[in-house]
Every structure is written in C-alpha cells, then in structure tokens.
C-alpha cells in the first residue's frame, strides 16, 4: 500500500530516522567524544555554508543552495491536482 494513504507510517519513518541520527551522535559522545565534537563542528560548518551561500552568494550559487535546503526537512505529501475534465 502506498505511503501517501498512511501519513502515520511516514511520520513513524521520519521519527525512526531522527532517533537513529540522535543515537549515532549520543553513541559517539559516550564512546569517542573528540570524534563527536569534530562531527558536530563539520555539520555546523556545512549548514552555515549552505545558508550563507543561499543568502549572500552569487545568483547561480544562491539558487543551488536554496535547492539544497529542502533536503534537511521531512518530505511533505503531494496533493493530487483536481481533475480538469470534471466540472
């Protein structure tokens, strides 16, 4: 069955992915704190680079950076277009 028909399934998948990402970070903080700090700093630098490029970069780079921003958000279900043949 398609995932669009069951939004709870999509939400559960997103939550599981979030918990997995948090578990990786928590595991690193507990076992190898130096590596966790490096990973967190790299993520922050990448995020800052994308946002600053989107806001202040040249037009071509800004467009590309704005296209990358939705990757950081959960997908939204697509709405079906109304049928133009009726009505």
N, C-alpha and C positions, 0 to 999 in steps of 0.2 A: 504494500500500500504506500502511496506517495507520502512524503513527509509533510506536504502542504496541508493535508487533511488532518494532521495531528500536530498542532502547534506545541503541545506539551512535550512531544518527543523531540522536537527541535530545541526547545528550551532545555530539556534534560541533557541533550548532547552538548549544548553550549556550556552548561553548568559543569558537566564532566570535564570538558576541555579546560575550563577555568581552574577546577580543582587539580587537574594534572599539572598545569603550569605552576600553580602555587606549591604543589607537593615537590616539584623539582627544585624550586627555589628554597623551600624550607629544608629539604634534604641537604642541599649544598650548604646552607647556613649552619646546619648542625655538624656536618662532616668536614667540609673544606671551606671555612669562612672566607679565606682570601680569594678563592675562585668565585664565590658568590658575590663578593664585592666587585670583582672585575666584570662579571656578567651583568650586574645591575648597572654599573657605570657605562658599559657598552650599550645596553638598552636605552639608557637615558640619553646618551650621545646620539644614537640613531634617531630617536624620537625628536630630539631638539633639531637635528639636521633636517629632517623631513619637514617639520613645522616651519622652521626659519626659511628654508628654501621655498616653501609654498607661499609664505608671506612676503619675503623680500627678494627673492631670486628673479632672474630674467624671466620673461613671459613663457618661453618654451620649458624651462626647468620648473617654473611655478605650476604650469599645467600638469606636468608629470607628477609632481609632488602631491598636488591635490587629488590626482587619480589614485595615489597610494594610500591616502588617509582612510578610505572605507575598509581597507584590509584589517584595520585594528578594531573594527566594530563587528558585532554579530550580524549575519545576513538577515535581511527583512524579507518576509514572504511577498512574492509578486502578486498583485491584484489582477484578476482577469479583466481584460478590456470588455466593455459592453458590446454585445453583438449588434453591428450596424445594420444587419439585414432585418431586424425586427423594429417596429415602431416607426 
